[in-house]
Amino acid sequence: MGTVSQLRDNMRSPAHRIETEEEAVSAARELATAFRQQASERDITRLMPNAELDMLSQSGLTAITVPPEYTGIDISNTLLAEIVAIIAESDASIGNVLASHFRVLEGLRSQPSEELKIALFSRALDGDRFAAARFADQASLVAEGSGFRLTGRSEQATAILFADWIAAAAIDPDRRRPILYLQHDSDELQAVDDWDAFGLRTNGAATLVAGKLHVNAETVAAALSGDYATEKSLGLLLQAAVSLGIARAAFADLLVMAKAPSGLLGKIGEHAIRIETATGALEQAGRKLDIAQVSPTETAMAEAHFSASSVCLGATEVALDTANALFELAGSVTGSLVLNLDRHWRNARIHDMAIPRAALLDAAGAHIQKIRES
């Protein structure tokens, strides 16, 4: 049974505005240094990184994908993925939260309502954090006055405990699944802290419970259509970035713990090359997504999705293999509970379980077949 708590109040002051891509990378590296110091302790005790996430918001890093027309800087997707990887290397759970946040902002970018985008991008610039949820089919969404009444439970979703806004999908009376942008502090919206997985233990995953929540029509948007929506591709790209961060963290500990590195140079080199290859694939997928965002043709969006799927599947394998290598190559000392090195494998394993491998492989095969037939 989980504990039920109200979603956290937003008491923070307006965030710093990051002006350049160079400043964004510098901020990410500085924050990663701070996050790394107690990452193992947070994992062991399941101490939620509330203070760390507030630091992330205050730094302005959570607003770096806000488009320029809404006074943001909208950094490249390649650099965005690298920033998420930097944060995930220091603390995989925080990287996981950040990836979820940026995916929601990408979905908001594609919405037609200018009023909604102006309001929510403004909140993002002030440091508000976003998460996504999907209400179960049994939930009720019915017309009520100038909007809807939502009742029911969501599926478990990452970052809910830390979100100021939740982009929630729910089935309406016409069997459509619109996106409801829900404010965190509603009296009729609660979060059940029911996440008990052995990895990514502090990623804020929870279940939402709506008790006859009124949702204003102005905060309801149509569900994004299309198999290759840029929101989906960015989600895959950032999942890959989290996996890459986990792999880098495990590799760094491998280099520290290996007692006879001269006899392990070949194995160490192999894992170093695989991490470098995944980094290159991440960069390429980011560039293809940049193109799809600027010119959202069917071909460009399909290519971006295929490339993001490829690096997502490849990076999670690199993370698992590198975490395994830490124990295989560094010896029995790595089994110490005090060192808590097993968190890298636990994080990689749980993160891999969230990736729809079969669906991505089917989509990749269909994409290649279509290219052959054209």
DOKOLZA-55675 format. One record per residue: residue in one letter; x, y, z of N, C-alpha, C in turn. Coordinates in pm, whole numbers, plus 32768, in hexadecimal, padded with zeros to 4 digits. Atoms other than C-alpha are relative to their C-alpha. Layout:
# residues N
AXYZXYZXYZ...
# end
This chain:
# residues 374
M80557F8880008000800080008058807C8000G7FB47F858002808481597FAB7FC880658061T80307F947FAC806A828F807B7FC7806D7FA6V80437F9B804F7F8383A17FFE802D80898031S7FD67F797FDB800385077FF87FD080627F98Q80207F9780607F99864C7F5B807B801F7FADL7F8F7FD68052807186B67E37803D807F803BR7FB77F997FB9817B87A97EAD7FDC808D7FD1D80177F7380208138891E7EC0807B803C7FBFN7F927FBA8041820B8A027DE7801C8080804BM7FDC7F8B7FB082B68AF77ED2808180407FCER7F7E7FCE802C83EE8B397E047FF380877FBCS7FFC7F7E804384518C8C7D7A801B7FEB7F6BP7FE8800F8091846A8CCE7C00808E7FD47FE2A7F7F803D802085878C137B5C805B80607FB3H7F9C7FBD805286C58C967ABF7FE27FE57F6CR80118015809086B28CC4794580877FDF7FC0I7F888027804987BD8C0578857FF9803D7F75E7FFF7FB4807D88238CCC775180437FB97F8CT7FB4803E806C890E8BEB768D800E7F698018E7FEA808F7FF389538A7C7647807A7FE38056E7F8880137FAF8AAB8AA076E47FDF800D8095E80297FEE7F758A0D8B1E78267FB07F868030A804F80757FDB891C89F6782380597F898021V7FA5806F7FE68A3588F7780D804D80178081S7FB77FDE7F868AF989AA791D7FAA7FEB807BA805B80127F8F89C989AB7A017FE97F6C801CA801680907FEF898C883979C480777FBE8045R7F89803D7FC48AF187DD7A1D8010802A8092E7FF67FD17F768AED88B37B567F997FB88059L806880457FB489A488197BCA80227F6C8010A7FDD808E7FFA8A1E86BA7B7980687FE7806ET7F9B800E7F968B4986ED7C5F7FBE7FFF8089A80477FFB7F818A5E87497D7A7FA77F878015F805E80707FF3896186357D3480497F7D801ER7FB6807D7FF28A6A85267D2A80277FE48091Q7FC880107F7A8ADA855F7E927FAC7FA58059Q805580517FAA89AE84BC7F3B7FA07FA57FB1A805880538054891883F67E1B7FF27F738039S800680877FC9897382A67EB77FAD7FFD8080E804E7FFB7F8388E4830B800A7F6B80107FE3R808E7FF0802287A0837F7F6B7FC67F7C7FCFD8030808180338784822F7EBA7FEB7F9E8073I800880607F9287C481667FF77F89801D805AT80687FDB7FA086D3822780D47F7C80297FBER80717FCC804E85DC82887FC17FDA808C802FL80137F747FDE860883F4801D7FE5804F7F80M80277FBD807B855084C07F188056807D7FE5P7FA77F908020862785C27E5F7FB580847FEEN804D7F85800D853B86E57EA1805A807B7FF7A7FA57F8C8001865487DB7EEF804E80057F7DE7FB38004807D871B87697DBF7FAB802C7F89L80577FD9806F85F287917CD67FDE80958006D80147F707FF685B188EC7D5E807B804C7FCEM7F857FC58037871D893E7D117FFC7FFC7F67L800A8010809186E188BB7BB17FA180687FC6S80607F9D803085AF89987B868038808E800BQ7FCC7F797FEB86578ACC7C18807180247FA2S7F907FE8805C87818AA27B317FD2802E7F76G80337FE1808486A18AD77A02800C7F8D7F9EL7FE6806E805D87038987796F7F807FBC7FD2T807C80428027859D8905796B7FB3804E7F95A80477FAD806285398A1D787A804A800B7F7BI7FAB7FEB8075864189EE776C7FC37FD27F7DT80418027807D854F895776707F8980597FDEV806C7FA3802184528A73767C802380487F7EP7FE07FC48083843A8AF87515801D80968009P7FDE7F727FFF84C98C5174C27F87805C7FFAE80767FAB800B83708CD9746A7FB7800F8085Y80367FF27F7983198CA575D9806F80298061T7F8C7FC57FBA84628D4A7649805E7F99803CG7F9F80647FD685238C06767780767FFB7FA0I7F8C800A805B866B8B9A75D47FF77F867FA6D80188074805585FA8A45754A80837FC47FCBI7F7F80388029874A899475457FED7F897FA4S80068070805C879B888574497FE37F7F804DN8020807F7FBF872287267493807D7FAF8020T7F8380447FE18884869F74848037802F8085L7FCE7FC97F8388EE8788759A7FA27FE18074L806180237F9887AD8749765B80177F728031A7FE9808C7FD987EF85D2765780817FF38051E7F8380057FB58955860976CC7FEE8037808DI801A7FC87F7B88DB86E277ED7FB67F9C8058V804780667FB487E585D57859805F7F8E8027A7F9F80687FE288FF84D57844805E802B8070I7FA87FCB7F9789DE85B3791D7FBB7FF68088I804B80067F8288D085CC7A287FE87F708029A801B808D7FE1887A84597A10807D7FB78030E7F84803D7FD089E883FB7A408014801D8094S7FF07FDC7F7289E384B07B8E7F957FC08055D8071803E7FB9888C842B7BF87F997FD77F98A80578032806C87C1834F7B0E7F6F80278016S808B7FDD7FE58678839D7BBC7FE380907FD8I80147F74802586A285147B8E8003800E7F68G80007FFE809286FE84DB7A227F7E7FCE7FC7N80808038802B85C2840B79FB7F908067800EV80637F967FEA84F085277A8D800E806C7F95L7FE77F9680628593862479A37FD37FD57F75A802B803280838553854978717F6980077FF1S80937FF9800383E0853178C77FD1808F7FF0H80237F72800683CC86AA78F7800E80377F72F7FE87FC98086846386FC77A47FA47FC17F97R805E803C805F8384860476F07F7980478005V807F7FB97FF4824F86B57778800880897FBDL7FF17F7D804182D58806770580017FF47F69E800280168092830A877875A87F717FE97FD0G808C8013802481A0870575A27FB480838002L80417F7D7FF781318860760D802180547F85R7FD77FB4807581F688F874EC7FA67FE47F88S8050802A8073811C883773F77F6C801E800EQ808D7FE27FEC7FD088A8748A7FD7807E7FB3P802B7F8D804F7F00899F73BD7FDA807B8053S80307F907FAF7E8B8A7974E18071805D8029E7F9A7FA07FDB7F638BAE74F67FF2802C8090E80187FD57F767EC38C15763D803B7F9B8063L7FCB80697FA97F1E8AC776DA80987FFF7FFFK7F6E8002800A80838AD17658803E80798045I7FCB7F887FBE80BB8C3676CE7FFE7FEE8098A800F800F7F70803C8BE2782A80627F998039L7FB0806B7FC780F78A9B785C8095800F7FE4F7F737FE58017823D8AFB77B68032806C8060S7FDC7F9B7F9D823B8C2B789B801C7FBF8087R7FEA80487F82821B8B4079C480837FB27FFBA7F828049800D833B8A6D793F8077805E8012L7F947F9E7FF284148BA479258012802C8091D7FF77FDC7F7383C48BEF7A9080307F8D8058G7FC980717FB584408A977AF67FA07F90801ED805F806D7FE7830589C27AFE802D7F827FB7R7FDD8082803C833888527AB77F827FB87FD0F806F80448041825D877579DD80177F688000A7FFB8092800C820C860279D57F877FD47FAFA806E8035804F81248523790C7FC27F898047A804780737FC8801D842779787F947FD47F9ER806A803580547F1C834C78D37F977FC0805BF806980377FAC7DD0830D797F7FCD7F7E7FC6A802E8083802A7D5581A979737F79800C7FB9D807D7FFF804C7C348153788D7F858004805AQ807180007FA47B56812979BE7FE3808A803AA80157F797FCD7B8082987A1A7F8D80437FB4S80737FBC803B7A5B838079D5802480907FDDL7FEC7F77802D7A7784BF79077F80802B7FBAV80827FD78036792A856B78CB7FF880987FFCA80137F6F800C78BB86C6785E7FC480378081E80337FBD7F88787E87B7797C801480967FEFG7FF67F70800F78318926794A805880277F8CS7FA67FD28068794989CC788A80787FA47FECG7F90805B80107A29889B78997FD77F708015F8017808D7FE67A3587367919800B7FE38095R7FEA80347F797A1F86717A5C804A7F7C7FF2L7FAA807680077B32856F7A897FFA7FB68085T800580547F897B0D844F7B7D80477F7D7FE1G7FC0808180147BEB831F7BA480958004801DR7F7180117FE47D5282A67BB6804F7FFA7F7ES7FA5800880737E7582C77AC780547F82800BE7F9780647FFA7F7681C67A6B8079803F8046Q7F887FCE7FBD80BC81E47B29805980497F9CA7FB17FB1805E819A82F07A8E807280478048T7F887FBF7FCC82F283887AC27FE98093801FA7FF27F727FDE832A84DA7B6D7F8180418036I807E7FC67FD181C485097BE7801380488086L7FF07FC47F7B823685537D4C804380897FFCF7FB47F848008830E86757CD47FC280667FA1A80367FAD806C822A870E7BCC7FAA80728035D805D7F917FEA818188607BD47F887FF57FA3W80698014806480B688027A9F80097F727FCCI800580878037804786AF7A1C7FB180017F7EA80468011807F7FF1867478AF7FC17F758002A8044807F7FE97EEC856578E47FA77FDB7F8BA80578032806B7E4B849577D37F8E7FB28040A807580467FCC7CE9841A78187F9A7FEF7F90I8061801C806A7BD1838877447F8180508018D80797FAF7FF37AB0847977047F867FAF7FD0P8079804B80277944841376B97FFE7FD47F6ED7FFA8026808E79948406754380727F9F7FE2R7F958062800B7AAD830A75858081803B7FCAR7F827FC0801F7BB9840675348052800B8081R7FAB7FF47F8A7CE28438761F804680897FFDP7FC47F7B7FFC7D1B85AE764B806B800A806EI7F9B7FE57F9A7E3B863C77187FCA806C805DL802E7FA37F9A7DD386E7785B807A8034804BY7F8F7FC67FB77ED487D778EB7FCF8024808CL80347FF77F787E9387B07A5F80648047805BQ7FAB7FBA7FA17F1B889D7B6480137FA9807CH7FDD805F7F977FC887EA7C7F7FB780158083D802E7FE27F797F2388957DA77F687FF98010S8091800D7FF47DB688407D687FDB7FAA807AD802E804D7F8D7CFA87C47E9A7FCC7F767FD7E803A807D802F7C6686AF7DC480647FA87FB5L7F9A804E80457DB186287D42806B7FD88065Q7F9F80347FA17E91854A7E1380607FA27FBAA7F9C805E80347FC8847C7DD880167F918064V7FE480747FAB7FF6831E7E6280907FD47FE4D7F738026800C816682D67E9F80087F67800AD800680928002815081687E3780717FC07FAFW7F8F8033804E829B813F7D7F805B7FAE805DD7FAD80537FAA835680187E1A80657FAE7FB0A7F9F8045805584437FB37D01808A80048040F7F7B80067FC585AA7F517D548063805F7FBDG7FAA7FA08044863A80517C617FB780837FE9L80397F7A8011860481C37C197FA1801E8076R805580017F89858081C67D7D7FCB808A8025T802B7F7A7FD9856383407D9C7FD780557F88N80287FB5807884D483A07C497F74803D800BG80817FBF7FEB838B84187CDF7F8B7FBE7FBAA806F8046804082B683117C327F8E7FEE8064A807580087FAA815583077CBD7F847FEB7FABT8083800B80407FE682D07C6D7FAC80788028L805A7F907FE47EF783F67C507F747FCD801FV808C801D7FDF7D9F83E87CEE7FB280827FF5A80557F8A80137C9C84E37C747F777FE4803BG8082800F7FC37B66850D7D497FA0806B7FD0K805E7F9F803C7A6585C07C71804480877FEAL7FB07F89801D7B6B86B97BFA7FC5804C7F89H802F7FAF80717AE487D67B24807980337FB1V7F937FD780587BC7881E79F97FC980687F9FN802E7F9680597B9689697944801D7FDE7F6FA7FF0801E808E7B68894F77CD8080803C7FC7E7F887FBD80337C8C8A3F7799807F7FAE8015T7F8A80537FE67D7E893C78247FF27F737FC7V8015808180427CFD881D774C802A800D7F6EA7FD07FFB80897DA787D276027FEE7F787FBEA800F807D804A7D8286CD74F3807D7FAB800EA7F8E805B7FFE7E5D859A7505804E800E7F7EL7FAE7FF680777F8185AB74157FF07F827FACS80158071805A7F5184CE72E780817FDE7FB6G7F8E802980518048840A721680607FA9804DD7FA2805C7FC1813782EF725F8089803E8016Y7F7A7FC77FFB826583D0722E8000808F8037A80037F7B7FC38205850572F98086801C8043T7F7D7FDE7FC9833B85C0736880057FEB8097E8002801C7F6F82CC859874D4802D7F71801AK7FDA808C7FEE82F0841F74AF80957FED7FE3S7F73800F80238442843B7404805B803E806AL7FAF7FC27F9784C7852B750A7FFF7FA9807DG800680597F8D844E8440761A80637F8E7FF3L7FA2806D8017851783247580809080318008L7F797FC77FFD864884037551802D80158090L7FDA7FE27F768643846A76BE80047F828057Q7FEE80827FBE860B83057734808C7FCA7FE3A7F78802A8024874C82B6767780678050804FA7FA37FAB7FB587F683DB7725800C7FD28091V7FFC80337F7787968352787A80527F7F8006S7FB2807C8006882081FB781A8094801D7FEFL7F747FDC80158960829C77A0803D80368081G7FCF7FCE7F808983835678EA801B7F908063I7FEC80737FA68959821079AC807E7FB37FD7A7F89804680318A61816A78CF807F804A8027R7F8A7FB17FDD8B5682877909801E7FF88095A7FEC80097F6F8B2082777A82803D7F798025A7FCA80847FE38B5F81007A8A80907FF37FCEF7F78800780388C94812679AD8062804D8057A7FA97FB27FA98D2482367A8C80237FB2807FD7FE480527F8A8D0181517BBA80547F877FDDL7FAB806F802C8D9980337AF4809280297FFDL7F757FD180088ED181017AB3803C8014808AV7FD07FED7F778EEC81517C2680197F7A8045M7FFE807D7FB48EAD7FEE7CA1805A7F957FC4A7FAE806880408F777F237BA5808B8000803FK7F8180087FB890AB7EA97C6280767FDF7FA6A7F938023805A91767E277B3D7FDF80307F73P802D7FCB808291217F107A1B80557FD67F8AS7FAB80258071924D7EA779497FD37F7D7FC1G8030807F803591B97D4D79267F7380077FCAL808B7FF0802A90617DD978D67FF180677F92L80067F91805F90BC7ED977CF7FA37FE47F8BG805680218071900A7E2276B87F6D800B8024K808B7FFA7FD58EC77DFF777B7FD58090801EI801F7F747FE28ED67F6477F97FF0804E7F7EG80097FBC80808F187FDD76977F807FDF7FB6E807C802980428DF07F1676147F8980508035H80727FB87FC78CFE7FBB7706800C80977FE6A7FEE7F7280218D96811276CA7FD1801D7F72I80297FEE808C8D5E80E875547F697FF87FF1R8092800D80098BF6807675837FBB807E8036I803A7F847FCB8BAC81AA7659801580727F9DE7FE67F9780638C51828A75557FA77FEF7F86T8058801B80728B8881E374407F71802D801FA80877FD57FD88A44821D75007FF780988004T7FFE7F6D7FFE8AA8838975317FF280387F73G800B7FD4808B8AD683B273BB7F767FE97FC7A8088801D802F8987830D73737F9C8063803CL80577F9E7FBE88E383F9746D800880867FB7E7FED7F8280498975852473B67FBA7FFD7F79Q8040800B808488FC84A872657F688004800BA809080017FED879D846372E47FCE808B8026G80257F787FDB879485BE737E7FF9805C7F88R7FFF7FAC807987ED866072327F877FE17FA7K80758025805286DC859E717C7F7F8036803EL80767FC97FBE85DE860E72807FFA80977FEFD7FFD7F70801C864E877772527FBD801C7F79I80377FEF808785F8875470E17F697FE98001A808F80207FFD84A586B6712B7FB0806D8045Q80477F937FBC844787D172177FF3807A7FA6V80017F8B805884A188DD71197FAC7FE67F84S804880248079840F88256FEE7FB87F7B8017P8044807B7FD6830D8729706D7FBB7FB37F90T80368055806982E086636F2E7FF87F708033E800E808B7FD6827B84F76F4880857FB77FFCT7F7F8043800E83D084876ECD80608028806FA7FA47FD07F97849585616FC17FD87FCC8089M802D80307F7D83BE84F970E880167F6A8010A7FE880917FFB83D88388708E80957FE38015E7F6F80147FF1855483A37070802B8020808FA7FDD7FDA7F77856B845471C07FD57F938062H803380677FA68496834A726880547F817FF5F7FAD807880158560822D71CE808880118044S7F7C7FE87FC686A982CA72397FFA80048098A80107FFB7F6E862B8313739A7FE57F768039S801980897FD485A881AF73B980817FAF8003S7F83804B800986F78125734B805B801D8075V7FA57FDE7F9487C181E4744B7FC47FDE8087C804180257F8386C081A2755B80197F6D801FL7FEB808E7FEB86D9802A752D80937FE08014G7F71801B7FF4885180327502803980318085A7FC87FC77F8688988111762E7FD97FB1807CT8027804D7F8A87D1803F772280517F7F800AE7FA980767FFD889E7F0D76BD808C80248030V7F7D7FD27FD289DE7FD476F37FFE80168097A800A7FE87F718966803C784C80037F7D804EL800480807FBA89167ED778B480877FB87FF7D7F81804680128A587E497824807080428052T7F977FBA7FB38B317F5578C87FEE7FE88095A801B801C7F738A867F237A18802B7F718024N7FD380897FE98AC47DAC79FB80987FF78004A7F6D800380088C307DE9799D80408033807FL7FCA7FCB7F838C667EAF7ADD80187F8E8064F7FF280707FA18C2E7D6E7BA7805D7F947FC8E7FAF8069803C8CD57C847AB0809580218001L7F747FD980128E187D4B7A8C80408036807FA7FC47FC17F8A8E467DF77BDD80057FA48079G7FEE80627F978E207CC57CB87F9980078070S806380157F968D6D7C637DF87FE8807B8055V80117F897FAD8DA27DB07EA67F8780527FD4T80717FB280348C927E457DC87F7B7FD2803AG807B80307FC38B907D747E807FE1803F8086S80157FC27F7E8BB07E487FB97F8180548003L807A7FB07FF18A647ED8803380228092801AV7FD97F767FE08B1B800C80AF801C804F7F81L7FE07FBB807D8B9880607F527F8380187FABN807F7FF080488A3A802F7EBF8013800B7F6AL7FE67FFA80908ACA7FFA7D647F957FB87FAFD80698045804989AB7F167D0B7F91805D7FD2R80697FA3802B88D1804D7CE48007801A7F6AH7FF57FE88091895B80777B827FB57F947FB3W8048806C804488DC7F207B197F6B800A801BR808F7FF67FDE87927F527BD27FBE80707FAFN80387F91804E875C80A37B297FF47FDC7F6CA80038026808E87B4801879D27F927F9B7FE4R80648068801486CF7EEB79FE7F7280398002I80867FC67FF6859F7FB37A6E7FE680607F8BH80127FA3807185D880BB79617FE57FB27F80D80158052807785ED7FAC78577F707FCB7FFAM808880387FFD849C7F2078C67F9780647FD2A805F7F9A802C83F5806B786F800380177F6AI7FEF7FEB80908464805777047FAE7F977FB3P8056805F804B83627FBA7615804D7FBF7F8ER7FA1803A806084657EE375667FBA7FC37F87A80418045806F837B7E0C74957FBD80627FA1A80447F9E805582AF7F347418806580527FAFL7F9B7FB3804883E97FF673BB803F7FAE7F90L7FC78055806984797ECF72FB7F9E7FED7F8DD8066800D806983317E9F72407FF980807FACA80067F7F80478327801271E8807B80137FA8A7F857FF4804F8491800771737FF97FA97F84G800F8058807484487EDD70927FA180387F9AA80617FC4805C83197F8C6FFF803D80777FB8H7FBF7F8C803D83EA80C46FC0805F7FD57F90I7FA28030806584F680036F067FB77FC67F88Q804E803A806E83F37F456E3C7FC5806D7FA8K803B7F92804C834E808B6DD4806980437FA7I7F937FC5804F849C81176D63801F7FA77F87R7FE2805F806D84DE7FDE6C917F9680067F93E806E80018061838A7FFA6BEC7FF080857FB7S80127F7A803F83A5816C6B99806080147F8B
# end
